[in-house]
C-alpha cells in the first residue's frame, strides 16, 4: 500500500492546499435532508469522501471507471477531502460514505460519533523498520532516537507495533520518538545519523541495501494482522437504508476482485497512473504490486488487526479513550460476512 509517493510532490501539495476549499464548497452546497440519504429509498448519488491519493483508494477508482457503481444502481460523487475533515463531514451527516483509516473511526467513536468500518482495503503492513549499520537488533534501540512521522500515521503505527512486538517501552527504555514527517526527511535523518532507526516503505528496499542500513523488521514477511484503510459509513444508515449500504459494498467488493484478476492488470495500472499522476513505468509497477500484497481478496476487516491498532492508540497516547473501545465498536462485519457466506465473493473469482 503506497503511503508516501515522492513522485508527485506538487500534486500532493495542491491537494493539501485545496482541501479546505473543497470542504468549504461542500458545506456551501445545499445538503440533501438526511431522510433522503438514510430513508427507505436508496439514493443513487451518495457522496464518497476519500482522503488519500494512493493505491489505497484504487477500489473506488476502479468501481467508478469500470461502471461497477452503476451496475448496482449507484452514481456516487467521489470527493477528495483530507481524512480528518472527511470524518467530520460524515459525523455531521453531509457525506454518507468515506474511505478512512481505522484510527479516524476510533477517534470518532470515542468522541460519541456514529461511524463503523464495513470493508477493509488494507489488512497488513508492508513497511520496513530500518536502522543504522551499527544497530543489529531492535533491542539495541534503548536510549536511542527513532523517527516516526506523525504518531497516528502509518510509519508511527509501524514503529509502535515493532517496539511492542519486541517488548520495548519508549518511556521505560528511554527511546526518543522524533516526529520527522516525510519519507525523504526520515531517510535524510538516517543518513545524517541524527536518528538510529525509522520506518520506510518497501519501494526503498534496494536503496536501503545499497547504503547498508539494516532491516530489523519486515512487516510484510511477518504477516502481522493490521487494520488500515477501509469503507466507513454510519450505523444509522445501515439500519435505515440497508439496500444502499449493501449496493455500495457489493460494488466495491467486485472492484477488489477486478483488481486481483491478472488479465485486468493493464487496465488497473492505467487507472492508478491516471488518478495518482504516475508517468514512470517503474512507479506504476510498484504501485500495482504493493497494492496486490495489501489488498485482501475478501475485503472484510480484521478484528485482530483492529484490536492491535486500538491497543497502540491507547498505549502511545494517540487517543487514551481507545482503551475503552472494543473491536465491535469500530468495525461491523455483518455486510461483508453476509456476502461471503452467500457465495457472492467466491463467484467473483470463478473462471480465472
C-alpha positions in Angstrom: 0.0 0.0 0.0 1.6 3.2 -1.0 1.7 5.7 1.8 4.2 8.2 0.6 4.5 9.0 -3.1 7.6 11.1 -3.7 6.9 11.2 -7.4 4.1 13.7 -7.2 5.0 16.3 -4.6 3.5 19.2 -6.5 0.2 17.2 -7.0 0.0 16.3 -3.3 0.8 19.9 -2.3 -2.0 21.2 -4.5 -4.4 18.7 -2.9 -3.4 19.8 0.6 -3.8 23.5 -0.3 -7.2 22.9 -1.9 -8.6 20.5 0.7 -10.1 23.3 2.8 -11.6 24.9 -0.2 -13.2 21.6 -1.3 -14.7 21.2 2.1 -16.0 24.7 2.3 -17.5 24.3 -1.2 -19.2 21.1 0.1 -20.6 23.0 3.0 -21.9 25.8 0.8 -23.8 23.3 -1.5 -27.4 22.6 -0.5 -27.3 19.4 1.6 -29.9 16.8 1.0 -32.1 16.2 4.0 -30.9 13.3 6.0 -34.1 11.5 5.3 -33.3 11.3 1.6 -29.9 9.8 2.3 -30.9 7.5 5.2 -34.5 7.0 4.3 -36.3 3.9 2.9 -35.5 4.6 -0.8 -31.8 4.2 -1.9 -30.2 7.4 -3.0 -28.5 6.8 -6.4 -25.9 9.6 -6.0 -24.4 9.3 -2.5 -21.1 11.1 -1.9 -18.0 9.1 -1.0 -15.1 11.0 0.6 -11.6 9.8 0.4 -8.5 11.4 2.0 -5.6 9.7 0.3 -4.2 9.9 -3.3 -2.6 6.4 -3.2 -3.4 2.9 -4.2 -5.5 2.5 -1.1 -8.2 4.3 -3.0 -8.0 2.0 -6.0 -11.2 0.1 -5.4 -13.1 3.5 -5.5 -11.4 4.5 -8.8 -11.9 1.1 -10.4 -15.6 0.9 -9.4 -16.0 4.4 -10.9 -14.1 3.8 -14.2 -15.5 0.3 -14.8 -19.1 1.3 -14.1 -19.4 -1.1 -11.2 -21.2 1.5 -9.2 -23.7 1.9 -11.9 -24.1 -1.9 -12.1 -25.6 -1.7 -8.6 -27.7 1.3 -9.2 -25.3 3.9 -7.9 -23.8 7.1 -9.3 -21.7 8.3 -6.4 -19.7 11.6 -6.3 -16.2 10.8 -5.3 -14.8 13.7 -3.3 -11.3 14.2 -2.1 -11.2 15.7 1.4 -8.4 15.3 3.8 -9.2 12.4 6.2 -9.8 14.4 9.4 -12.2 16.8 7.6 -13.9 13.9 5.8 -14.5 12.3 9.2 -16.1 15.5 10.5 -18.3 15.7 7.4 -19.5 12.2 7.9 -20.3 12.7 11.5 -22.3 15.9 10.5 -24.3 13.8 8.1 -23.1 15.7 5.0 -21.3 12.6 3.5 -22.7 9.1 3.9 -19.6 7.1 2.9 -15.9 7.5 3.4 -12.6 5.8 2.8 -10.8 6.3 6.1 -8.2 4.7 8.3 -9.4 2.8 11.4 -7.7 5.4 13.6 -10.1 8.1 12.4 -13.1 5.8 13.0 -11.8 5.0 16.5 -11.3 8.7 17.3 -14.9 9.5 16.1 -16.5 6.7 18.0 -14.5 7.6 21.2 -16.0 11.0 20.9 -19.5 9.7 20.5 -19.7 9.7 16.7 -21.8 7.2 14.7 -19.3 5.5 12.3 -18.2 2.0 11.6 -15.8 0.3 9.1 -17.6 -2.3 6.9 -14.9 -3.2 4.3 -11.1 -3.2 4.5 -8.7 -2.5 1.7 -5.6 -2.8 3.8 -5.2 -5.7 6.3 -1.4 -5.8 6.7 1.6 -3.5 6.9 4.4 -3.7 4.3 6.7 -1.2 5.9 10.4 -1.9 6.7 11.8 -0.9 10.1 15.4 0.2 9.3 18.4 1.1 11.4 21.9 2.4 11.2 24.5 -0.3 10.3 25.7 -0.4 13.9 22.3 -1.4 15.2 21.8 -5.2 14.7 18.7 -5.9 16.8 15.6 -3.9 17.8 16.5 -4.3 21.5 19.7 -2.2 20.9 17.4 0.9 20.4 17.2 1.5 24.1 18.4 5.1 24.7 18.3 5.8 21.0 16.2 8.1 18.7 13.7 6.8 16.3 11.9 8.9 13.6 8.2 8.1 13.4 6.4 10.8 11.4 3.1 11.7 13.0 2.0 9.4 15.9 -1.2 8.4 14.1 0.3 7.9 10.7 1.4 4.5 9.3 5.1 5.0 9.9 4.3 5.9 13.5 2.0 2.9 14.0 4.5 0.6 12.3 7.2 1.8 14.8 4.9 1.3 17.8 4.0 -2.2 16.6 7.7 -3.1 16.3 8.6 -1.8 19.7 5.6 -3.5 21.2 6.4 -6.8 19.4 9.9 -6.8 20.9 8.7 -5.8 24.4 10.2 -2.3 24.4 8.6 0.8 26.1 9.8 4.2 25.0 9.4 5.8 28.4 11.0 2.9 30.3 13.7 2.3 27.8 14.5 6.0 27.1 13.7 5.8 23.4 13.1 9.2 21.9 10.4 9.3 19.3 11.1 12.1 16.8 8.2 13.4 14.7 10.1 13.7 11.4 7.4 13.7 8.8 8.0 12.7 5.2 9.9 9.7 3.8 12.7 11.9 2.3 13.1 13.7 5.7 13.3 10.4 7.6 15.7 9.0 5.1 17.9 12.1 5.3 17.9 11.9 9.1 19.0 8.3 8.9 21.8 9.2 6.5 22.9 12.1 8.7 23.0 9.9 11.8 20.6 12.1 13.7 18.3 9.1 14.3 19.1 5.4 14.8 16.1 4.0 13.1 12.8 4.7 11.3 10.0 3.0 9.3 10.2 3.3 5.5 8.1 2.0 2.6 9.2 -1.2 0.8 10.0 0.5 -2.5 13.2 1.9 -0.9 14.5 -1.7 -0.2 17.2 -1.5 -2.9 18.3 1.9 -1.7 18.4 0.7 1.9 20.5 -2.3 1.0 22.8 -0.2 -1.2 23.5 2.2 1.7 24.0 -0.8 4.1 21.3 0.1 6.5 19.9 -2.8 8.4 16.3 -4.0 8.0 15.4 -5.0 11.6 11.8 -5.9 10.9 10.0 -6.6 7.6 6.2 -6.3 8.4 5.2 -8.0 5.1 7.2 -11.1 5.9 6.0 -11.2 9.5 2.4 -11.0 8.3 1.0 -9.4 11.4 -2.7 -8.5 11.1 -3.1 -4.8 11.0 -6.3 -2.8 10.2 -5.7 0.1 7.9 -8.0 1.9 5.4 -11.5 0.8 4.5 -15.1 1.8 3.7 -16.8 3.6 6.5 -20.4 4.5 7.0 -22.8 5.4 9.8 -24.6 2.5 11.6 -27.7 4.6 11.3 -27.5 4.4 7.5 -27.1 0.6 7.6 -30.3 0.3 9.6 -32.4 2.9 7.8 -31.2 2.2 4.2 -29.8 -1.3 4.1 -30.1 -1.6 0.3 -28.0 1.5 -0.3 -25.3 0.2 2.2 -25.3 -3.3 0.5 -25.1 -1.9 -3.0 -22.1 0.2 -2.1 -20.4 -2.8 -0.5 -21.2 -5.1 -3.5 -19.8 -2.6 -6.0 -16.5 -2.1 -4.1 -16.1 -5.8 -3.4 -16.4 -6.5 -7.1 -13.9 -3.8 -7.8 -11.5 -5.6 -5.4 -11.9 -8.8 -7.5 -11.4 -6.8 -10.7 -8.1 -5.5 -9.4 -6.9 -9.0 -8.5 -7.8 -10.6 -11.8 -4.4 -10.9 -13.7 -5.9 -10.2 -17.1 -7.0 -6.8 -15.8 -3.5 -5.7 -14.9 -3.0 -3.2 -17.7 -6.4 -1.6 -17.1 -5.7 -1.3 -13.3 -2.3 0.1 -13.9 -3.8 2.7 -16.2 -6.3 3.7 -13.5 -3.5 4.0 -10.9 -1.4 6.1 -13.3 -4.4 8.3 -14.1 -5.5 9.1 -10.5 -2.1 9.1 -8.9 -0.5 11.1 -11.7 2.2 8.5 -12.3 4.2 8.7 -15.6 7.1 6.3 -15.0 6.6 2.6 -15.6 8.6 1.5 -12.6 6.4 3.7 -10.3 3.2 2.3 -11.8 4.5 -1.2 -11.4 5.5 -0.7 -7.8 2.1 0.9 -7.0 0.3 -2.1 -8.6 2.4 -4.8 -6.9 2.3 -3.3 -3.4 -1.5 -2.9 -3.7 -1.9 -6.5 -4.6 0.1 -7.5 -1.5 -2.0 -5.4 0.9 -5.5 -5.7 -0.7 -7.4 -8.7 0.7 -9.4 -10.7 -1.8 -12.2 -10.9 0.7 -12.2 -7.4 1.9 -13.6 -8.0 5.4 -12.0 -6.0 8.2 -9.6 -7.9 10.5 -10.7 -8.0 14.2 -7.2 -8.9 15.3 -5.7 -6.1 13.3 -8.3 -3.6 14.7 -7.6 -4.8 18.3 -3.9 -4.2 17.7 -4.4 -0.6 16.4 -6.7 0.2 19.4 -4.1 -1.1 21.7 -1.4 1.0 20.1 -3.6 4.1 20.1 -4.1 3.9 23.8 -0.6 2.8 24.7 1.2 5.5 22.8 -1.2 8.4 23.7 -2.7 8.8 20.2 -6.1 8.6 21.9 -6.3 7.2 25.5 -10.0 6.6 25.1 -9.2 3.9 22.6 -8.5 1.6 25.6 -12.3 1.7 26.3 -13.3 0.6 22.9 -13.9 -3.0 21.7 -13.4 -4.1 18.1 -17.2 -4.3 17.6 -17.4 -0.6 18.5 -15.5 0.5 15.4 -15.9 -2.4 12.9 -19.1 -4.1 11.6 -18.5 -7.4 9.9 -22.2 -8.1 9.0 -22.3 -6.9 5.4 -19.0 -8.5 4.3 -19.8 -11.7 6.2 -23.2 -12.0 4.6 -21.8 -11.5 1.1 -19.1 -14.1 1.8 -21.5 -16.7 3.2 -23.9 -16.2 0.3 -21.1 -17.1 -2.1 -21.1 -13.7 -3.8 -17.4 -13.1 -3.2 -16.3 -16.6 -4.3 -18.3 -16.2 -7.5 -16.4 -13.1 -8.4 -13.2 -15.2 -8.6 -14.7 -18.1 -10.6 -13.5 -18.9 -14.1 -10.0 -17.5 -13.8 
